[in-house]
Amino acid sequence: MWDPAKYLDYADLRARPFYDLVGRIGATAPRRVADLGCGPGNLTVDLAKRWPEAILEASDSSPEMVAAARGRGLDAQVLDVRDWVPEPDTDVVVSNAVLQWVPGHEELLRRWVRQLPEGAWLAVQVPGNFDAPSHALTRELAASPAWADVLGKGFLRDEDAVGTPRDYADLLADAGCGVDAWETTYMQPLSGQNAVLEWITGTALRPVRARLDDADWRRFRADLIPLLDEAYPTRPDGTTWFEFRRVFFVARV
């Protein structure tokens, strides 16, 4: 389950990659815009503002997120991104921080390129920080003797969850697209107690939370806090810097 309220913690900081991504889409008057993995819809509404004449298609695999998006007036649908098929008039596809959850998404990208009309834009952003301390320490703790039997193995994605900008540029160029691919590391200023833990609770720790009851979840968080505190020290002004690396690619079919 996704928690829309928790996900919207730090909403402004989480939104920065979205705007950097869609800012590179050159479509002027698309017929249909699809937001795959719309989450709570807080960013999807800006797609409607940019292209008010377009049909806006929004979907997410989480019923909780779709309910939140519908609360913003969006006609969002519950849909697994792997099952999505573009309508013939789909001129823009946006997938923001979704495909890292989909093993083998490279073939999904190739299929979309084959199915989209000529001239369509495909814009994707995925996290590139699976080797960051926040994620590596979580994997190490989950695999430790104290937790391996409780949590099981192999459910947390490793560094190979996403490719590099070059990987995606090659894939889409080989598929006949024009490609713009890049990466950015944002220095996110977090504040508050256990700031990094709270940040990843809304995203990276979801698979852990899903496997634990309330008592074990509290215990896992307590075990993780000192590890994160050492990796992400708090500055004298109360700020904790969190390096937030993202991988982007925009393709013209």
TORNU-670676 format. One record per residue: x, y, z of N, C-alpha, C, O in turn; residue in one letter; residue number from 1. Coordinates in steps of 0.001 Angstrom, whole numbers, padded with zeros to 6 digits. Layout:
N
    n.east   n.north      n.up   ca.east   ca.north     ca.up    c.east   c.north      c.up    o.east   o.north      o.up   doro   dodo
         X         Y         Z         X          Y         Z         X         Y         Z         X         Y         Z      A    NUM
...
***
This chain:
253
    n.east   n.north      n.up   ca.east   ca.north     ca.up    c.east   c.north      c.up    o.east   o.north      o.up   doro   dodo
    000833   -001199    000000    000000     000000    000000    000869    001252    000000    001902    001312    000667      M      1
    000432    002239   -000756    001053     003552   -000725    000259    004444    000225   -000964    004343    000323      W      2
    000975    005309    000914    000348     006292    001795    000487    007656    001128    001565    008248    001183      D      3
   -000570    008175    000498   -000442     009457   -000187    000042    010583    000718    000825    011430    000288      P      4
   -000416    010600    001965   -000013     011675    002873    001480    011615    003153    002156    012643    003137      A      5
    002004    010407    003411    003439     010262    003665    004239    010611    002416    005286    011252    002505      K      6
    003747    010188    001246    004443     010480   -000001    004542    011985   -000235    005521    012468   -000803      Y      7
    003528    012721    000204    003507     014164   -000027    004335    014945    000990    004481    016160    000866      L      8
    004885    014247    002009    005903     014905    002825    007038    015337    001898    007432    014575    001015      D      9
    007556    016515    002080    008611     017039    001199    008125    017135   -000249    008907    016930   -001177      Y     10
    006856    017441   -000446    006283     017435   -001792    007039    018360   -002735    007255    018008   -003894      A     11
    007445    019532   -002264    008147     020470   -003143    009480    019892   -003608    009841    020022   -004778      D     12
    010214    019253   -002692    011502     018681   -003068    011327    017498   -004016    012092    017343   -004967      L     13
    010330    016671   -003759    010097     015515   -004631    009652    015946   -006028    009842    015208   -006995      R     14
    009062    017135   -006137    008530     017583   -007420    009596    018118   -008366    009356    018191   -009571      A     15
    010757    018493   -007860    011751     019148   -008711    012125    018316   -009936    012172    018866   -011036      R     16
    012396    017009   -009796    012729     016236   -010998    011596    016196   -012023    011854    016180   -013226      P     17
    010364    016180   -011568    009219     016174   -012488    009259    017395   -013393    009112    017275   -014609      F     18
    009456    018564   -012807    009452     019783   -013617    010670    019856   -014530    010573    020365   -015647      Y     19
    011804    019358   -014073    012973     019307   -014953    012731    018355   -016120    013214    018588   -017228      D     20
    011984    017286   -015869    011679     016323   -016921    010718    016908   -017957    011028    016941   -019148      L     21
    009564    017363   -017503    008540     017807   -018460    008955    019102   -019159    008425    019438   -020218      V     22
    009905    019827   -018561    010403     021023   -019215    011141    020736   -020510    011329    021638   -021326      G     23
    011568    019479   -020712    012288     019119   -021929    011370    018496   -022982    011845    018063   -024032      R     24
    010074    018444   -022719    009121     017936   -023708    008733    019082   -024627    008284    020133   -024169      I     25
    008907    018876   -025926    008665     019950   -026878    007290    019968   -027501    007049    020750   -028420      G     26
    006381    019137   -027036    005044     019081   -027633    004306    020400   -027395    004343    020954   -026296      A     27
    003641    020888   -028430    002915     022152   -028310    001410    021948   -028205    000747    022627   -027420      T     28
    000864    021023   -028985   -000590     020809   -028969   -000888    019312   -029032   -001477    018843   -030006      A     29
   -000492    018559   -028013   -000744     017114   -028045   -002234    016807   -027949   -002998    017533   -027314      P     30
   -002626    015705   -028601   -004024     015284   -028539   -004340    014576   -027232   -005398    014798   -026644      R     31
   -003432    013730   -026778   -003621     012964   -025543   -002306    012938   -024779   -001242    012716   -025357      R     32
   -002393    013169   -023471   -001238     013123   -022571   -001502    012058   -021522   -002523    012095   -020835      V     33
   -000583    011109   -021398   -000735     010015   -020435    000288    010171   -019325    001485    010287   -019584      A     34
   -000185    010174   -018099    000687     010194   -016919    000620    008810   -016281   -000373    008462   -015643      D     35
    001672    008031   -016456    001715     006657   -015973    002392    006618   -014610    003591    006874   -014496      L     36
    001622    006300   -013587    002121     006383   -012221    001882    007780   -011685    002802    008456   -011225      G     37
    000627    008199   -011754    000294     009592   -011414    000384    009894   -009936    000363    011061   -009545      C     38
    000486    008843   -009080    000531     009085   -007643   -000716    009820   -007182   -001806    009559   -007690      G     39
   -000577    010730   -006235   -001751     011442   -005715   -002256    012548   -006625   -003191    013264   -006265      P     40
   -001647    012700   -007811   -002157     013640   -008790   -001717    015071   -008614   -002121    015934   -009394      G     41
   -000900    015356   -007611   -000501     016740   -007363    000323    017323   -008502    000316    018535   -008713      N     42
    001040    016466   -009244    001820     016940   -010382    001049    016782   -011693    001246    017555   -012631      L     43
    000187    015799   -011753   -000605     015581   -012967   -001438    016808   -013308   -001617    017125   -014485      T     44
   -001944    017496   -012310   -002784     018667   -012575   -002005    019737   -013342   -002601    020524   -014077      V     45
   -000681    019772   -013179    000112     020744   -013933    000229    020365   -015402    000391    021240   -016252      D     46
    000148    019061   -015718    000104     018658   -017122   -001178    019175   -017773   -001170    019593   -018931      L     47
   -002273    019144   -017020   -003539     019662   -017536   -003465    021166   -017779   -004054    021676   -018732      A     48
   -002745    021867   -016922   -002603     023312   -017096   -001737    023636   -018311   -002006    024599   -019028      K     49
   -000708    022841   -018540    000188     023112   -019668   -000497    022822   -021001   -000338    023569   -021967      R     50
   -001269    021718   -021043   -001934     021320   -022293   -003443    021193   -022044   -003972    020082   -022016      W     51
   -004126    022307   -021866   -005537     022258   -021462   -006464    021653   -022518   -007561    021208   -022182      P     52
   -006051    021626   -023774   -006894     021077   -024834   -006709    019576   -024997   -007485    018940   -025711      E     53
   -005715    019000   -024364   -005431     017575   -024528   -006332    016727   -023642   -006781    017163   -022582      A     54
   -006586    015508   -024099   -007202     014508   -023233   -006135    014062   -022244   -005043    013660   -022644      I     55
   -006448    014133   -020957   -005477     013765   -019932   -005828    012390   -019380   -006925    012168   -018866      L     56
   -004883    011483   -019496   -005057     010101   -019049   -004123    009867   -017863   -002908    010011   -018001      E     57
   -004663    009514   -016713   -003859     009319   -015509   -004120    007933   -014939   -005262    007477   -014896      A     58
   -003056    007264   -014502   -003223     005929   -013923   -002139    005671   -012904   -001074    006288   -012927      S     59
   -002430    004743   -012005   -001476     004326   -010987   -001889    002930   -010522   -003065    002571   -010575      D     60
   -000913    002151   -010069   -001234     000793   -009600   -001799    000781   -008191   -002330   -000237   -007749      S     61
   -001692    001906   -007472   -002141     001989   -006086   -003547    002553   -005993   -003774    003692   -006401      S     62
   -004506    001784   -005465   -005856     002339   -005284   -005863    003564   -004379   -006656    004483   -004586      P     63
   -004982    003585   -003371   -004925     004724   -002458   -004479    005989   -003200   -005029    007069   -002989      E     64
   -003478    005840   -004068   -003021     006991   -004840   -004086    007447   -005826   -004305    008647   -005992      M     65
   -004739    006514   -006473   -005782     006869   -007436   -006922    007606   -006733   -007463    008573   -007270      V     66
   -007282    007152   -005540   -008331     007843   -004786   -007920    009283   -004487   -008738    010198   -004585      A     67
   -006657    009481   -004122   -006178     010842   -003852   -006191    011682   -005120   -006549    012860   -005081      A     68
   -005802    011082   -006254   -005815     011818   -007520   -007238    012191   -007919   -007480    013298   -008401      A     69
   -008168    011280   -007721   -009572     011586   -008039   -010086    012710   -007155   -010930    013503   -007572      R     70
   -009573    012775   -005928   -009954     013866   -005043   -009497    015218   -005548   -010008    016249   -005109      G     71
   -008537    015229   -006469   -008085     016471   -007106   -008824    016735   -008419   -008460    017639   -009170      R     72
   -009844    015954   -008686   -010635     016170   -009882   -010151    015444   -011113   -010648    015700   -012209      G     73
   -009194    014544   -010966   -008655     013807   -012101   -009435    012511   -012321   -009869    011865   -011367      L     74
   -009605    012145   -013572   -010261     010887   -013907   -009204    009785   -013936   -008931    009204   -014985      D     75
   -008619    009507   -012784   -007528     008540   -012689   -008071    007120   -012599   -009169    006886   -012095      A     76
   -007274    006177   -013100   -007657     004777   -013129   -006593    003924   -012452   -005405    004242   -012504      Q     77
   -007026    002838   -011817   -006083     001870   -011258   -005588    000991   -012400   -006380    000318   -013060      V     78
   -004278    000996   -012631   -003710     000254   -013750   -002243   -000030   -013480   -001492    000860   -013082      L     79
   -001841   -001271   -013699   -000427    -001641   -013657    000232   -001097   -014914   -000257   -001323   -016021      D     80
    001339   -000381   -014750    001995     000256   -015888    002391   -000764   -016950    002490   -000421   -018128      V     81
    002615   -002006   -016550    002993    -003046   -017510    001834   -003412   -018432    002047   -003982   -019502      R     82
    000612   -003086   -018024   -000565    -003424   -018821   -001037   -002269   -019690   -001986   -002421   -020459      D     83
   -000389   -001125   -019578   -000840     000047   -020331   -000535   -000102   -021817    000556   -000526   -022197      W     84
   -001496    000247   -022642   -001335     000276   -024098   -001765    001659   -024571   -002873    002093   -024253      V     85
   -000924    002361   -025319   -001292     003723   -025723   -002432    003746   -026730   -002502    002917   -027637      P     86
   -003316    004709   -026549   -004331     004978   -027559   -003644    005564   -028808   -002559    006136   -028700      E     87
   -004259    005425   -029972   -003606     005892   -031202   -003267    007383   -031218   -002377    007803   -031958      P     88
   -003970    008192   -030406   -003726     009637   -030405   -002814    010082   -029264   -002773    011270   -028943      D     89
   -002083    009156   -028646   -001215     009510   -027512    000039    010202   -028019    000884    009573   -028656      T     90
    000163    011482   -027742    001299     012271   -028226    002338    012547   -027151    003476    012890   -027473      D     91
    001971    012405   -025871    002918     012621   -024772    002696    011541   -023722    001565    011282   -023310      V     92
    003782    010918   -023298    003754     009952   -022204    004748    010411   -021145    005915    010661   -021447      V     93
    004286    010520   -019915    005146     010895   -018790    005129    009752   -017782    004067    009270   -017387      V     94
    006312    009331   -017378    006433     008314   -016329    007472    008808   -015333    008675    008724   -015578      S     95
    006997    009318   -014223    007866     009975   -013244    008043    009093   -012011    007105    008900   -011238      N     96
    009262    008555   -011831    009601     007743   -010650    008700    006522   -010518    008111    006283   -009464      A     97
    008599    005751   -011602    007754     004562   -011624    008528    003321   -012056    008435    002278   -011408      V     98
    009285    003420   -013139    009844     002232   -013771    010915    001529   -012934    011282    000394   -013236      L     99
    011415    002183   -011898    012363     001498   -011012    011705    000335   -010280    012393   -000559   -009788      Q    100
    010371    000343   -010206    009634    -000737   -009549    009346   -001892   -010506    008773   -002901   -010094      W    101
    009733   -001762   -011780    009359    -002734   -012808    010610   -003431   -013335    011313   -002862   -014170      V    102
    010907   -004638   -012876    012054    -005368   -013433    011866   -005588   -014934    010767   -005904   -015389      P    103
    012930   -005421   -015687    012847    -005621   -017123    012088   -004538   -017855    011523   -004792   -018919      G    104
    012062   -003327   -017305    011293    -002258   -017944    011886   -001818   -019282    011242   -001076   -020025      H    105
    013083   -002257   -019592    013673    -001908   -020880    012813   -002416   -022040    012617   -001709   -023028      E    106
    012306   -003631   -021916    011454    -004164   -022967    010129   -003416   -023028    009544   -003267   -024101      E    107
    009658   -002948   -021882    008443    -002136   -021850    008647   -000854   -022654    007758   -000440   -023398      L    108
    009803   -000231   -022509    010095     000985   -023272    010114    000693   -024769    009578    001468   -025561      L    109
    010724   -000413   -025153    010763    -000759   -026583    009346   -000962   -027123    009034   -000538   -028236      R    110
    008499   -001608   -026335    007125    -001836   -026785    006377   -000527   -026941    005662   -000337   -027925      R    111
    006532    000384   -025978    005845     001665   -026084    006273    002413   -027337    005439    003000   -028027      W    112
    007568    002394   -027635    008053     003092   -028824    007401    002517   -030083    007041    003262   -030994      V    113
    007253    001205   -030130    006616     000578   -031297    005142    000959   -031402    004607    001050   -032507      R    114
    004480    001184   -030270    003043     001415   -030263    002654    002882   -030378    001530    003188   -030776      Q    115
    003557    003790   -030038    003227     005214   -030066    003257    005750   -031492    004000    005241   -032331      L    116
    002457    006773   -031769    002467     007357   -033124    003760    008124   -033382    004436    008569   -032454      P    117
    004081    008263   -034648    005279     009012   -035020    005180    010446   -034498    004145    011101   -034622      E    118
    006274    010910   -033917    006312     012258   -033365    005939    012362   -031899    006041    013440   -031314      G    119
    005506    011255   -031288    005143     011278   -029871    006372    011495   -029001    007501    011215   -029406      A    120
    006127    012000   -027797    007187     012248   -026821    007031    011274   -025660    005934    011078   -025137      W    121
    008148    010668   -025266    008193     009751   -024122    009188    010309   -023118    010381    010402   -023408      L    122
    008702    010683   -021933    009540     011337   -020923    009523    010511   -019641    008465    010241   -019073      A    123
    010718    010113   -019194    010833     009198   -018049    011893    009711   -017083    012945    010207   -017483      V    124
    011583    009575   -015808    012552     009861   -014744    012535    008712   -013751    011465    008253   -013350      Q    125
    013711    008243   -013353    013831     007184   -012351    014920    007567   -011355    015851    008292   -011704      V    126
    014811    007085   -010118    015878     007361   -009151    017151    006610   -009521    017107    005464   -009969      P    127
    018271    007271   -009327    019563     006639   -009592    020388    006488   -008333    021618    006485   -008391      G    128
    019721    006360   -007188    020448     006354   -005908    020319    005028   -005171    020316    005010   -003940      N    129
    020211    003916   -005898    020088     002624   -005228    021375    002209   -004516    021353    001342   -003642      F    130
    022500    002830   -004891    023745     002543   -004183    024056    003594   -003121    025130    003556   -002521      D    131
    023142    004530   -002877    023332     005546   -001842    023241    004909   -000458    022637    003847   -000310      A    132
    023836    005547    000567    023759     004971    001912    022336    004687    002375    022107    003680    003045      P    133
    021382    005533    002044    019999     005328    002478    019471    003973    002031    018767    003303    002786      S    134
    019801    003567    000818    019313     002311    000273    020226    001143    000640    019755    000061    000989      H    135
    021545    001375    000556    022486     000297    000866    022375   -000136    002323    022414   -001331    002615      A    136
    022236    000820    003243    022110     000485    004659    020798   -000248    004944    020752   -001139    005792      L    137
    019744    000127    004239    018473    -000583    004399    018614   -002032    003960    018137   -002936    004646      T    138
    019268   -002265    002818    019470    -003641    002344    020332   -004437    003309    020053   -005603    003586      R    139
    021386   -003801    003822    022282    -004500    004749    021556   -004867    006035    021727   -005972    006550      E    140
    020754   -003959    006552    020016    -004255    007775    019000   -005365    007533    018856   -006271    008354      L    141
    018301   -005295    006414    017290    -006312    006107    017910   -007692    005955    017262   -008698    006245      A    142
    019171   -007751    005499    019850    -009032    005301    020622   -009495    006526    021210   -010577    006511      A    143
    020631   -008696    007587    021384    -009034    008786    020723   -010183    009533    019536   -010439    009332      S    144
    021472   -010889    010402    020880    -012008    011141    019629   -011634    011936    018733   -012459    012118      P    145
    019573   -010400    012403    018410    -009979    013202    017133   -009888    012377    016036   -009959    012930      A    146
    017262   -009728    011036    016080    -009452    010224    015877   -010389    009045    014781   -010433    008485      W    147
    016887   -011132    008654    016776    -011948    007442    015639   -012965    007533    014902   -013163    006566      A    148
    015497   -013610    008691    014437    -014611    008818    013053   -013981    008831    012084   -014586    008374      D    149
    012965   -012766    009354    011671    -012090    009440    011244   -011552    008071    010087   -011672    007669      V    150
    012205   -010959    007375    011877    -010271    006136    012003   -011140    004892    011334   -010881    003892      L    151
    012842   -012158    004936    013113    -012910    003724    014192   -012226    002900    014815   -011266    003354      G    152
    014407   -012718    001701    015504    -012208    000878    014998   -011852   -000513    013964   -012333   -000976      K    153
    015784   -010979   -001162    015571    -010696   -002567    014412   -009783   -002909    014042   -009687   -004079      G    154
    013824   -009109   -001929    012670    -008272   -002230    013030   -006796   -002390    012212   -006009   -002866      F    155
    014249   -006416   -001996    014688    -005036   -002163    015523   -004916   -003423    016433   -005713   -003652      L    156
    015215   -003921   -004240    015934    -003732   -005497    017355   -003278   -005232    017615   -002528   -004291      R    157
    018282   -003745   -006079    019700    -003433   -005947    020076   -002362   -006971    019214   -001744   -007596      D    158
    021399   -002159   -007127    021866    -001112   -008032    021415   -001318   -009467    021345   -000357   -010233      E    159
    021107   -002555   -009848    020716    -002828   -011231    019236   -002553   -011490    018722   -002922   -012546      D    160
    018549   -001918   -010558    017124    -001624   -010737    016889   -000676   -011905    015848   -000743   -012559      A    161
    017842    000201   -012167    017731     001143   -013285    019068    001195   -014013    020102    000781   -013489      V    162
    019018    001713   -015231    020229     001871   -016014    020831    003254   -015854    020348    004077   -015076      G    163
    021888    003489   -016602    022520     004801   -016657    021882    005613   -017784    021180    005048   -018623      T    164
    022112    006920   -017818    021621     007690   -018961    022101    007124   -020295    021347    007106   -021267      P    165
    023344    006663   -020347    023862     006074   -021588    023092    004807   -021964    022812    004581   -023141      R    166
    022751    003986   -020980    021981     002768   -021262    020660    003110   -021954    020305    002512   -022970      D    167
    019948    004070   -021396    018648     004422   -021964    018793    005153   -023296    017975    004975   -024199      Y    168
    019835    005977   -023415    020069     006662   -024686    020330    005647   -025792    019785    005775   -026889      A    169
    021156    004642   -025520    021424     003608   -026516    020158    002833   -026863    019873    002589   -028035      D    170
    019404    002449   -025843    018194     001656   -026066    017223    002392   -026989    016703    001813   -027942      L    171
    016987    003654   -026704    015983     004396   -027459    016511    004838   -028820    015744    004910   -029780      L    172
    017800    005135   -028919    018369     005441   -030229    018321    004214   -031134    018025    004322   -032324      A    173
    018614    003047   -030563    018524     001808   -031347    017094    001541   -031815    016877    000890   -032837      D    174
    016111    002056   -031050    014704     001897   -031432    014251    002965   -032423    013086    002988   -032819      A    175
    015164    003849   -032824    014858     004836   -033844    014421    006186   -033333    013920    007005   -034105      G    176
    014597    006438   -032051    014154     007702   -031461    015276    008731   -031427    016457    008384   -031421      C    177
    014891    009989   -031406    015799     011030   -030976    015767    011087   -029457    014689    011037   -028866      G    178
    016927    011191   -028811    016988     011020   -027353    017757    012154   -026690    018782    012615   -027193      V    179
    017242    012584   -025563    017920     013515   -024656    017976    012809   -023309    016939    012593   -022682      D    180
    019168    012446   -022856    019304     011704   -021594    020331    012397   -020710    021347    012896   -021196      A    181
    020061    012424   -019417    020973     013098   -018491    020712    012616   -017074    019774    011859   -016827      W    182
    021542    013057   -016156    021315     012785   -014738    021590    014040   -013939    022366    014903   -014350      E    183
    020941    014127   -012788    021109     015256   -011883    021146    014734   -010456    020368    013853   -010088      T    184
    022047    015278   -009659    022050     014989   -008225    021629    016259   -007492    022333    017268   -007521      T    185
    020488    016195   -006844    019969     017323   -006077    020469    017207   -004637    020411    016132   -004041      Y    186
    020950    018295   -004094    021296     018333   -002677    020062    018812   -001918    019820    020011   -001779      M    187
    019287    017836   -001431    018028     018167   -000786    018260    018522    000681    018828    017721    001422      Q    188
    017830    019709    001111    017969     020097    002518    016780    019578    003331    015671    020102    003220      P    189
    017010    018571    004129    015952     018001    004955    016062    018542    006378    017153    018865    006848      L    190
    014950    018632    007037    014947     019132    008412    014057    018246    009261    013253    017471    008743      S    191
    014209    018370    010568    013400     017585    011483    014136    016356    011981    015190    015994    011458      G    192
    013579    015726    012983    014192     014544    013578    014105    013363    012619    013072    013127    011992      Q    193
    015211    012624    012516    015264     011435    011651    014801    011768    010234    013970    011067    009656      N    194
    015348    012836    009693    014843     013379    008429    014992    012399    007270    014068    012246    006471      A    195
    016137    011736    007167    016341     010814    006048    015432    009598    006185    014889    009108    005195      V    196
    015270    009116    007401    014362     007997    007630    012944    008373    007190    012270    007579    006535      L    197
    012497    009558    007539    011149     009968    007165    011025    010117    005654    009986    009796    005078      E    198
    012085    010603    005013    012065     010747    003556    011880    009387    002887    011008    009237    002032      W    199
    012693    008388    003265    012626     007096    002576    011450    006242    003037    011111    005257    002380      I    200
    010819    006603    004160    009641     005853    004602    008534    005913    003559    007791    004947    003387      T    201
    008419    007038    002863    007365     007195    001879    007629    006498    000565    006738    006423   -000281      G    202
    008859    005976    000368    009196     005365   -000923    009995    004076   -000720    009436    002981   -000786      T    203
    011297    004203   -000474    012189     003043   -000478    011858    002011    000591    012106    000822    000393      A    204
    011301    002444    001721    011002     001505    002805    009642    000839    002679    009282    000018    003523      L    205
    008885    001169    001656    007565     000566    001500    007606   -000968    001459    006782   -001607    002114      R    206
    008549   -001585    000704    008570    -003058    000690    008864   -003662    002062    008375   -004744    002385      P    207
    009667   -002959    002873    009950    -003436    004225    008693   -003336    005079    008325   -004285    005772      V    208
    008042   -002189    005023    006827    -001992    005825    005771   -003041    005500    005054   -003500    006389      R    209
    005673   -003419    004228    004642    -004358    003815    004837   -005742    004420    003885   -006518    004500      A    210
    006058   -006062    004849    006356    -007395    005377    006359   -007465    006897    006534   -008543    007465      R    211
    006166   -006330    007562    006295    -006297    009012    004994   -005889    009682    004231   -005088    009143      L    212
    004748   -006450    010865    003644    -005940    011671    004080   -004646    012342    005232   -004235    012207      D    213
    003187   -004014    013047    003482    -002693    013595    004666   -002721    014555    005511   -001826    014526      D    214
    004730   -003741    015404    005807    -003815    016391    007167   -003997    015717    008133   -003320    016069      A    215
    007242   -004902    014758    008512    -005117    014065    008883   -003924    013206    010067   -003626    013049      D    216
    007906   -003240    012652    008186    -002039    011878    008831   -000968    012756    009785   -000314    012335      W    217
    008324   -000786    013955    008927     000187    014866    010350   -000241    015233    011246    000595    015351      R    218
    010545   -001538    015410    011870    -002036    015773    012852   -001888    014614    014011   -001532    014832      R    219
    012412   -002151    013403    013288    -001989    012242    013705   -000529    012090    014877   -000236    011852      F    220
    012755    000375    012225    013082     001797    012130    014090    002196    013209    015027    002950    012946      R    221
    013889    001687    014414    014812     002016    015505    016218    001509    015208    017196    002173    015553      A    222
    016336    000339    014572    017654    -000195    014202    018300    000614    013079    019524    000736    013020      D    223
    017480    001160    012196    018002     001887    011041    018426    003309    011378    019321    003856    010733      L    224
    017800    003911    012374    018060     005320    012697    019541    005606    012947    020079    006517    012318      I    225
    020232    004875    013834    021641     005229    014067    022520    005033    012834    023501    005756    012662      P    226
    022190    004081    011983    022960     003879    010754    022819    005085    009824    023798    005560    009248      L    227
    021593    005566    009691    021356     006729    008840    021941    007994    009455    022464    008850    008740      L    228
    021855    008115    010774    022409     009303    011434    023908    009413    011200    024434    010512    011025      D    229
    024596    008279    011196    026039     008307    010958    026345    008663    009506    027286    009407    009230      E    230
    025552    008133    008584    025795     008384    007156    025369    009788    006739    025932    010364    005808      A    231
    024371    010337    007436    023817     011646    007084    023812    012537    008327    022765    012719    008948      Y    232
    024949    013085    008689    025008     013908    009911    024213    015203    009755    024120    015773    008668      P    233
    023656    015637    010846    022902     016889    010866    023854    018057    011062    024723    018019    011932      T    234
    023690    019082    010260    024503     020277    010374    024121    021070    011635    023042    020866    012190      R    235
    025002    021970    012083    024678     022783    013265    023387    023586    013119    022735    023899    014114      P    236
    023017    023921    011878    021784     024690    011680    020543    023803    011637    019439    024293    011397      D    237
    020717    022490    011868    019589     021574    011895    019249    020941    010561    018319    020139    010480      G    238
    019991    021287    009506    019726     020749    008170    020513    019464    007953    021653    019336    008398      T    239
    019897    018529    007271    020589     017310    006829    020584    017299    005312    019524    017368    004690      T    240
    021766    017213    004713    021849     017143    003251    021584    015713    002793    022156    014757    003316      W    241
    020705    015591    001805    020388     014287    001235    020656    014340   -000264    019992    015073   -000997      F    242
    021633    013557   -000712    021966     013526   -002140    020922    012680   -002872    020712    011508   -002557      E    243
    020282    013302   -003848    019103     012752   -004502    019400    012654   -006001    019091    013574   -006759      F    244
    020003    011536   -006425    020418     011378   -007824    019263    010820   -008650    018614    009851   -008257      R    245
    019018    011447   -009799    017929     011025   -010676    018445    010873   -012110    019343    011591   -012546      R    246
    017858    009930   -012815    018193     009660   -014211    016988    010042   -015063    015857    009670   -014749      V    247
    017233    010787   -016144    016172     011304   -016998    016422    010893   -018454    017567    010771   -018889      F    248
    015346    010685   -019186    015465     010594   -020646    014142    010989   -021295    013059    010614   -020845      F    249
    014276    011757   -022363    013141     012192   -023162    013404    011753   -024589    014429    012100   -025176      V    250
    012472    010986   -025147    012641     010451   -026487    011546    010989   -027420    010393    011134   -027015      A    251
    011914    011275   -028647    010946     011645   -029691    010832    010452   -030632    011810    010052   -031264      R    252
    009658    009900   -030716    009452     008683   -031508    009504    009001   -033007    009352    008102   -033835      V    253
***
